[in-house]
Amino acid sequence: MKELDRLTFARELLLRKCQGKRANSKLPRLVELCLTSPIVSVLFAAKRLGVSQQAATIMLDELLSNLRELTGRGRYRAWAVM
C-alpha cells in the first residue's frame, strides 16, 4: 500500500510539470514512461517517445527535481522515480 501511495504522489508531482505545456507535448507520456519503467535512460525515452535524444534530455531535465539520477555519471545516465 505504501508503494502505491508513493507512486500516486510521484505521478501527481510529475504531472504538475506538464501544466501549461502545449496539447501535443510528449512530456505527459514521459511521465507515464517513468512510472511504468523502473529505470529510464535518454536513449530508452527517445526510442519509446519517438523523439530525438536531445529532446528526451531536455524533457528529462524538466522532470529532474522529481527524478533520482542513479548512475552518477555524465554520460549514459539513468533515472528512476523518487
Accessible surface in RSA format (square Angstrom, percent):
REM  Atomic radii and reference values for relative SASA: ProtOr
REM  Chains: A
REM  Algorithm: Lee & Richards
REM  Probe-radius: 1.40
REM  Slices: 20
REM RES _ NUM      All-atoms   Total-Side   Main-Chain    Non-polar    All polar
REM                ABS   REL    ABS   REL    ABS   REL    ABS   REL    ABS   REL
RES MET A   1   176.85  91.6 132.13  87.4  44.73 106.5 112.81  95.9  64.04  84.8
RES LYS A   2   182.58  89.1 175.29 107.6   7.29  17.4 120.71 108.7  61.86  65.9
RES GLU A   3    95.39  54.8  91.72  69.4   3.67   8.7  55.17 106.7  40.22  32.8
RES LEU A   4   109.28  60.9 106.15  75.9   3.14   7.9 107.82  75.7   1.46   3.9
RES ASP A   5    85.13  59.6  79.61  79.2   5.53  13.1  28.75  67.7  56.38  56.2
RES ARG A   6    95.28  40.0  86.69  44.2   8.59  20.5  64.20  87.7  31.08  18.8
RES LEU A   7    55.51  30.9  54.25  38.8   1.26   3.2  54.53  38.3   0.98   2.6
RES THR A   8    66.36  47.2  62.60  63.5   3.76   9.0  52.72  70.8  13.64  20.6
RES PHE A   9   118.46  59.3 116.33  72.1   2.13   5.5 118.09  71.6   0.38   1.1
RES ALA A  10     9.51   8.7   7.79  12.0   1.72   3.9   9.51  13.4   0.00   0.0
RES ARG A  11   102.05  42.8 102.05  52.0   0.00   0.0  24.31  33.2  77.75  47.1
RES GLU A  12    87.09  50.0  82.23  62.2   4.86  11.6  32.70  63.2  54.39  44.4
RES LEU A  13    46.28  25.8  44.03  31.5   2.25   5.6  44.03  30.9   2.25   6.0
RES LEU A  14     0.07   0.0   0.07   0.1   0.00   0.0   0.07   0.1   0.00   0.0
RES LEU A  15    49.81  27.7  46.47  33.2   3.33   8.4  46.74  32.8   3.06   8.2
RES ARG A  16   144.36  60.6 132.00  67.3  12.36  29.4  44.06  60.2 100.30  60.8
RES LYS A  17    77.59  37.9  66.17  40.6  11.42  27.2  35.27  31.7  42.32  45.1
RES CYS A  18    17.54  13.3   8.53   9.5   9.01  21.2   8.65  21.9   8.89   9.6
RES GLN A  19   138.60  77.5 114.51  83.7  24.09  57.4  43.83  93.3  94.76  71.9
RES GLY A  20    88.49 109.1   0.00   N/A  88.49 109.1  43.28 118.8  45.21 101.3
RES LYS A  21    93.81  45.8  69.38  42.6  24.43  58.2  32.33  29.1  61.48  65.5
RES ARG A  22   199.42  83.7 181.82  92.7  17.61  41.9  63.29  86.5 136.14  82.5
RES ALA A  23   117.61 108.1  69.89 107.9  47.72 108.5  81.83 115.2  35.78  94.8
RES ASN A  24   122.31  84.3  98.33  95.0  23.98  57.8  45.74 110.1  76.58  74.0
RES SER A  25    35.24  29.8  15.31  20.4  19.93  45.9  16.36  34.8  18.88  26.4
RES LYS A  26    67.17  32.8  63.32  38.9   3.84   9.2  37.85  34.1  29.31  31.2
RES LEU A  27     2.50   1.4   2.50   1.8   0.00   0.0   2.50   1.8   0.00   0.0
RES PRO A  28    51.54  37.6  51.12  46.6   0.42   1.5  51.49  42.5   0.05   0.3
RES ARG A  29   122.21  51.3 116.86  59.6   5.36  12.8  55.30  75.6  66.92  40.6
RES LEU A  30     0.00   0.0   0.00   0.0   0.00   0.0   0.00   0.0   0.00   0.0
RES VAL A  31     0.00   0.0   0.00   0.0   0.00   0.0   0.00   0.0   0.00   0.0
RES GLU A  32    67.10  38.5  66.84  50.6   0.25   0.6  44.05  85.2  23.05  18.8
RES LEU A  33    12.75   7.1   9.16   6.6   3.59   9.0  12.16   8.5   0.59   1.6
RES CYS A  34     3.71   2.8   1.64   1.8   2.07   4.9   1.14   2.9   2.57   2.8
RES LEU A  35    33.68  18.8  13.87   9.9  19.81  49.8  14.24  10.0  19.45  52.3
RES THR A  36   107.16  76.2  72.44  73.4  34.72  82.7  70.94  95.3  36.22  54.8
RES SER A  37    18.67  15.8  13.14  17.5   5.53  12.7   6.14  13.1  12.53  17.6
RES PRO A  38   115.07  83.9  95.81  87.3  19.26  70.0 108.68  89.7   6.38  39.7
RES ILE A  39    95.54  54.4  83.63  62.3  11.91  28.7  83.71  60.3  11.83  32.1
RES VAL A  40     1.27   0.8   1.27   1.1   0.00   0.0   1.27   1.1   0.00   0.0
RES SER A  41    34.51  29.2  33.52  44.7   0.99   2.3  23.41  49.9  11.10  15.5
RES VAL A  42    27.47  18.1  26.62  24.1   0.85   2.0  26.62  23.1   0.85   2.3
RES LEU A  43    88.31  49.2  86.35  61.8   1.97   4.9  86.35  60.6   1.97   5.3
RES PHE A  44    69.24  34.6  64.67  40.1   4.58  11.9  68.60  41.6   0.64   1.8
RES ALA A  45     0.00   0.0   0.00   0.0   0.00   0.0   0.00   0.0   0.00   0.0
RES ALA A  46     6.88   6.3   4.84   7.5   2.04   4.6   5.08   7.2   1.80   4.8
RES LYS A  47   153.95  75.1 125.43  77.0  28.52  67.9  84.03  75.6  69.92  74.5
RES ARG A  48   144.74  60.8 122.70  62.5  22.04  52.5  29.91  40.9 114.83  69.6
RES LEU A  49     7.29   4.1   4.41   3.2   2.88   7.2   5.21   3.7   2.08   5.6
RES GLY A  50    61.16  75.4   0.00   N/A  61.16  75.4  35.38  97.1  25.77  57.7
RES VAL A  51    38.39  25.3  18.43  16.7  19.96  48.1  27.84  24.2  10.54  28.6
RES SER A  52    69.82  59.0  52.43  70.0  17.38  40.0  52.91 112.7  16.91  23.7
RES GLN A  53    99.40  55.6  95.52  69.8   3.88   9.2  26.69  56.8  72.71  55.1
RES GLN A  54   132.68  74.2 124.94  91.3   7.74  18.4  39.90  84.9  92.78  70.4
RES ALA A  55    34.98  32.2  30.43  47.0   4.55  10.4  34.02  47.9   0.96   2.5
RES ALA A  56     0.00   0.0   0.00   0.0   0.00   0.0   0.00   0.0   0.00   0.0
RES THR A  57    39.28  27.9  39.22  39.8   0.06   0.1  29.88  40.1   9.39  14.2
RES ILE A  58    93.03  52.9  91.80  68.4   1.22   3.0  92.61  66.7   0.42   1.1
RES MET A  59    22.75  11.8  22.75  15.1   0.00   0.0  14.53  12.4   8.22  10.9
RES LEU A  60     0.26   0.1   0.26   0.2   0.00   0.0   0.26   0.2   0.00   0.0
RES ASP A  61    69.53  48.7  55.19  54.9  14.34  33.9  23.49  55.3  46.03  45.9
RES GLU A  62    64.64  37.1  49.54  37.5  15.10  36.0  34.45  66.6  30.20  24.7
RES LEU A  63     0.00   0.0   0.00   0.0   0.00   0.0   0.00   0.0   0.00   0.0
RES LEU A  64    77.33  43.1  71.14  50.9   6.18  15.5  71.16  50.0   6.17  16.6
RES SER A  65    77.35  65.4  44.90  59.9  32.45  74.8  54.48 116.0  22.87  32.0
RES ASN A  66    24.30  16.8  22.24  21.5   2.06   5.0   2.82   6.8  21.48  20.8
RES LEU A  67     9.84   5.5   0.58   0.4   9.26  23.3   0.58   0.4   9.26  24.9
RES ARG A  68   130.82  54.9 126.95  64.7   3.87   9.2  50.44  68.9  80.38  48.7
RES GLU A  69    59.63  34.2  37.67  28.5  21.97  52.3  23.86  46.1  35.78  29.2
RES LEU A  70    76.08  42.4  42.49  30.4  33.59  84.4  45.17  31.7  30.91  83.2
RES THR A  71    54.55  38.8  27.24  27.6  27.30  65.1  33.44  44.9  21.11  31.9
RES GLY A  72    70.95  87.5   0.00   N/A  70.95  87.5  36.05  98.9  34.90  78.2
RES ARG A  73   136.33  57.2 119.23  60.8  17.10  40.7  42.32  57.8  94.01  57.0
RES GLY A  74    67.92  83.8   0.00   N/A  67.92  83.8  38.32 105.2  29.59  66.3
RES ARG A  75   173.69  72.9 166.32  84.8   7.37  17.6  66.84  91.3 106.85  64.8
RES TYR A  76   161.62  75.5 133.00  75.7  28.61  74.5 110.74  83.2  50.87  62.7
RES ARG A  77    70.84  29.7  66.31  33.8   4.54  10.8   4.30   5.9  66.54  40.3
RES ALA A  78    12.21  11.2  12.21  18.8   0.00   0.0  12.21  17.2   0.00   0.0
RES TRP A  79     1.51   0.6   1.17   0.6   0.34   0.8   1.12   0.6   0.39   0.6
RES ALA A  80    13.41  12.3  10.34  16.0   3.07   7.0  13.41  18.9   0.00   0.0
RES VAL A  81    15.23  10.0   6.24   5.6   8.99  21.7   6.24   5.4   8.99  24.4
RES MET A  82   115.76  59.9  97.56  64.6  18.20  43.3 103.40  87.9  12.36  16.4
END  Absolute sums over single chains surface
CHAIN  1 A     5620.7       4569.6       1051.1       3234.3       2386.3
END  Absolute sums over all chains
TOTAL          5620.7       4569.6       1051.1       3234.3       2386.3
